[in-house]
Amino acid sequence: MHANLAKALNYLDITAVALRDSDGNTQSIIKPKAHAAALFHYLEIAGYLTPELFGKAISYLAAAKPFSCSNSELVSQLHQACLRARADGGFSTDVFFEYFCNDPLFKVEDIIDLIVFLQQTAFDRSFGVERDRLQTKTWMEQHKERFGDLATQMGVITPQPPMKSSYCGTAIMGASSPRVESRIEYFNQLAVDSGLVWALSGNRELSKGLDSEELMEKVAEATGRKAVYVEKGSGAARREFLDGVTETMMVNYLLEKMCQGKAIAVVDSAVQEGHWRATTDQSARDIVEIMIQKIKNAELLPDTQGVYRFMIIAEQPHSGRMARQVQRAFNTELQRQGLSSTISFIVEGVGPGIQPSKLNDLAVLSQVSSELGALMAERYRDARLSLMENNPGISLRNPDILMFSTRDKAFAALQEEASHHHAASSSSSYSPGN
């Protein structure tokens, strides 16, 4: 593997992965090179290493920050790397790692952007569309077993049990009703000291297809509301919502039923501008504010190593991605308050894995693939911060040109801007009589 590719993968935290059983016993260690190989084998079987997608990626990246040669030259280099890797009829990652982006024209940050762009294709859902509306792909049906193996090597399938016996705090992450129920059940079965516990939720109206209709109507009844369904949204995002009945109401209802006698506070996050429901990022910021204040008030104590350990409960394939978001929120706020040198805070994502039998379900595989795209977005956000810290003054592309839900709009805006600039330049350089 050439040096710049190795650096790019390291920035994206494509590092060793420990595969554990539900008791926390390590079954195997996936080394960094094997993790990288799994990532690119996945991109290969998904059809993301094609001249067409390379062309789109390079065009978008160049629109945001030009390369010093033609786009077609770079696309040809990338395609040739893939042809070399496929020379024996398979896909040799050893060969691929030697030739992919192995040109001084590709800086480390360019390689990061390209990998993120390619993998973001997997996210595959537009604004307002939930995971239950994902469309299965032909390649998943053709490579079900292979994809399950690759996803396992990338660390998003096997259980993530708590690795410590005591935590200063725990957050049960919000979600649709089936996943919230399973997360509460998981919390109830934990044999560790969870510390102070919160359930993170938000102002999302419950909806058919995403939430259990039976549970939705029980929540409505418990809150004194009539079960009135209203169609909202448009296109693929259109669905029937239970009018006025929210995820937070549902979480409170489940906690009362499933956690009697346990002290669990509910954080009801507001909806950010430009979003239709509370996001993980918003929930992370809300719990961070609460936790840091409690640390400053000496209501929480670190462990014997001086570390505040915080556990978030989700399930595969979501727990690792959510832990990154919460960790980054803590890091950002501690730095903002000038506390990063005095408070050490580690967020650990825990939760059950995906049962092997479920890996034959195309709907599950579709969610795993989409979540790999979401996870890569979080890896990129962390990598971007590290790049800026290690290279003060570095010029980086706007993330909007990379992310699946924003990149087409961002590219169109850049093209329009370039067109206006060209028209203005042509007008100013023209003089009558020439």
N, C-alpha and C positions, 0 to 999 in steps of 0.2 A: 504494500500500500504506500503510495507516495505521500510525502510529508504534508502537503496542504490538505489533502483529503482526510488524513488522520487528524489534523488539527480541527477541521470543520466538524467531523464526527464527534470529537471530544467536546467541542463547544455545545453540540446538540445533546450531550450526555448519552451518546450511544456507547455505553460502558458495560461493565460486567453486570449480569442479572442473576440473582439467587432465586432458584425455583424451590419453594418450600411446600410442605404438606400443611394441613389445617392445624397441626400441633406445633408448627414452627420448625420442624426438622428440615434441614437443607437436603434436598434430593439431588440437586446438581447445580453447577455454576456455569452459566453461559458466558464465555469470555468475550471481551469487546469485539474482536474480529468476527466471532460467530454471530454476535448480536447484529453487527453491520451486515454480515452476509444474509441473515434472515430478513433484514429490512429491504435489501436490494432484490433478493429473490421474490419477496412479496410484490415489490414494484414491477418486477418482470412478469409474474403470472397475472397481475392485475391489468397489464397492458399499458403501464405508465411510462415505459422506456421505449417510446416510439418517436420517429422523426417528426410526426405531427405535433405531439405534446412538447417535444424539445423545441420545436419552432415557436409554439405559443409561449413557452416559458422564456426563451431568449428574447423574443419580441417584447414581452411585458417587462422583463428585467432591464432591457436596454432602454425602454421608454422612460423608466424611472432614473436610470443611471447608465449612460452609454458605455459600451465596451470599445476598445481601441482597434477593432477590426469589424468586418461585416458580420451580421447575424448568421448568414448562411454558412460562413466558415466555421463558426462555433457549433452550429447544429450538425454539420458534417463530422466534426471531431467527436461529438457525443455519440452520434450514430455509429461511427467506426469503432468506438470503444465497445459498444454493445455487440456489433458484428464479430469482433474478435472474441468476446466472451462466449458467443454462441457457436463458435467455429466447429466444436465437436458434437453439435446437436443438442447440447444442454445449455447451461449458463454458468460459466466458471467465474466465480466472484474473485478469485485470485487474479485472473487476467483483467477483469473489470476494474478492480482496485488499482491496477497498474496504469491503466489508460484513461479512466474517467476523469475529466477535468484536469488532466496532467499537462497543463500548458500555463506559462507565466501570465497569460491573459486572464486566467481565472484566479482571482485572489481568494483567500480563505472565506471572506464574507460573501463572495459571489457563489462559491460552492454551497455554503449554508443556504443562501437564498434559493438556489436551484433545487436542492434536495427538498426544502420546505415546499416550494411551489409544486413539485411533482407529487409529493405525498398529500398535499392539501386537496388534490383531486379526489382523494378517498372520502373527504368530509361529506361531499355530495348531498347537501341539503341546504335549501335557501332559507332566508330569514323567516321565522315564524313556523317553520315546518319541524315537527317533533320526530323523534326516532321511530315511532310506530308507523310512519309514512315512508320510510326508506324503501327504495326499490332494489330487489336482488339483482345481481349481475350474472351474466352467463359464465364468466370466469370462475365465480364462486362455486357454481354447480359442477364445473369441470374439475376444480382443484380443491374440493372441500377438505379432504384429509390433509393435503399439503398445506393449505392455508392455516388449518388448526395447529399444525406442527410449528409453522413459522410464527404465528401469533403467540404461541407458548414460549418460544425462544425470545420473543420481544418483551416478555414479562407481563402480558395482559390477560392471562388465562388462569394460572394457578393461584391458590389462596394466598392472602397476605395477612397472616395472623399478627397480633401484637408481639413485638420483640422485646418489650420491657414489662416489668411486673407492676409498674406504677407510673401514672401520668398526672400532670397538674390539671389537665382539663381534657374534655372530649366533646366533639361535635358530631351529632347524627345529621348527615347531610340530607337536604330536602330533595324531593323527586316526585314522580308519579306514585299513586297509592300502592301498587304492588311492591315497588322498590322501597318505599318508606316502611311498609310493614316488615319486609325482610330485614331491613337495617335495624329496626327496633328489636326484632327477634334476635338478631346477632348480638346486639348490645346486651340483651338480657342474659345471654349465655356466656358472656365474657367472665373469665375468672381472674381479672386483674383489677387493680385500683384505678378507676377511671377518673378520679378527681371530680372537679365540678363539671356538670354535663349540660349541654345545650342541644336543642334541636333547631337546625337552621331551616327556615322556610321563607315564604314570601307571598305576595299578593297575586297569585296565579289562579284564575278561575278553573275549577275542575272541569274535565271534558270527557266525552264519550270516546272510547278507543284508547285513550291514554290512562284513564283512571277507571277503577271498578265501579260500574253503575250501581251495584247493590250498596257499596260503601258510600258512594256519593249521596245517595238518597237517605242513608242513615245519618250522615253528617248534616244534611239539610234539616232533617227532622229534629236532631239534637240541638240545632241552633235556632229552631223555631221558624224555619223558612219553608216555603212551598218548593217542590221540585219542578222548577220551570226551566226547560231547555231552550237556549237561544242560539241560532246559527250566527257565527261571526267569522271574520277573516275572508280571504279570497284565494282562489286557486287551490294549490295543494295544502295551504295552511288553513283552509276553511273547515270548521268542525262545529259540533254541537257542545256548547258550554252550559254548565249548571249555573244559572244566573245568580250572581251574588255569593256563591259558595266557593271559598278559596282553599288553597293548599294549606295555609296556616290553620284554618278551621279544622281541616282533616287531620293535620298533625296533632293538634290539641285533643281531638276526639280519640285518636289511636293511643296517645300517651295515657289518657285517662283509663282506657280499657286494658292496655298492655303493661303499664308501668305504675300500677297503684302503689303508693307509699314511697316512690322514688322521686327525689328532687331533681327535676329536669326543667330548665327554663327554655322558653321558645323565643327565638329571634325572628321577628317578622320583617323581612327586608322589603324596602320599597322598590318600585319598578324604576329603573334608570331611564333617562330620556333616550329615546331611540330604540327602546326594547319593549317587548310586549309582556314580559314577565321578569321577576327578579332573577338575576344571574348568579352563578357561582362566585364570580368576582365581587359582586356587591355583597353577598353573604359573607365572603372572606373578609372584606373591609369592615363589616359590622362586627364580626366576632373578634377581629384584631383590636378594634377600639376598646371593646369590653375587657379583653384579656390584658392588654397593656395597662389599662387603668387599675386593674386588680393587682397586677405586679407592683405598680408604683405605690399602691395602698398597702402593700405587704400582705395581701389576702391569699397570695399563692407563693409557694416555695419551690425553688429548684431542686433537682436531685443532688446526690452526693458529689457529682462532678460539676455542679453549678449550672446545669442545663435545665431549662424549662421544656418539658416534653408534652406535646399536644397531639392527641389522637383524633383523626377524623374517620368516620365509619361510612363506607359506601359498599361497593362490590366491584369485582372485575367486570368489565375492563375500565371502570371509572375511577377507582380509588387513587391510582397513581397520578392521574391528571389533576384531580381535585386537590390532592396534597401539594402539588406544585403551585397551584393557584393560591392556596392558603399560605404556604411558606413564603411566596413572593410578596404577598400582602403584608405579612409580618416584617419581612426584611425591609420593605419600602417604608413602613410606618416607623420602625425603630430607627432607621437612618434619618427620616424626616425630623424625628424628635431628638436626634443626637444621642440615642441610646444603644446604637449597634455595637459599640465597643464594651458596653457594660452588661448587656443582656444577651444571653445565648438562647435561642429558641429553635427547637427542631420539631417539625410537623411530620407525623407518620400516618400514612394512609393504610387502613386495615379493612378487611372484609373478606367474604367468601369468594372462592374462585368459581369458574364456569365448569359445570359437570361435563365430563367427556361426551356423554350421550347428547348433550345440547349442541355440540359442535357439528352435528349433522343437520341442524336446523338452519336453513338459509336466512331466516329472519334474524337469528342470533349472529350469524356470520356477518350479515349486513351491518348490524350495530357495532360489532367488533371493528370492522374495517373503517366505519365512520369515526369511531372513537379513536382509532390510530391517527386519523387526520387531526382530530381535536388535540390529542396528546402531543403531536408534532408541533402544533401551534404554540402550546405551552413551553415545549423545549426551545422553540425559536425565541420566545419572549425572554427566557432566561439567558439564552446564548447572546441575544442582542445586548442585554445589560452587561454581560461579561466582556463582550467585544468593546463596548464603550469604556468600561473600567480599565481594560488592559491597553487600549489604544486611544488615549484622549484626542479628541478632535477628528476621529474617524468619520467618514461620510458614509452613512448607511441609507438604504432604500426605505421608503415609507412602507410599513408592514401591509398597508391596504393593497399593494400591488401583488402580494403573495397569497393572502387569505382567500379561501374559496368563495366566501359570501360577498367579498368586496372587490376582488381583483378585476373583474370585467368592467365594472363601473369606473374604477380608478384608471384603468388603461384607456378607456374612452375619453376620460377627462384630460389625461396627459396628451392624447392625440389631438384633441380639440385645442388645447393650449399651444401645442407645437404648431398647429395649422395657423392659429391667429398670429403667433410670433413670426412665422414665415411670411404671412401676408403683410404684416407691418414692416418687416425688413425689406420686402420687395418694393413696397410703396415708397419707403424712404430713400431707396437707392435709385429710383427712377427719376430722370429729369428730362423735360421736353427737348427735342432736337437731337437726342442721342440716337 
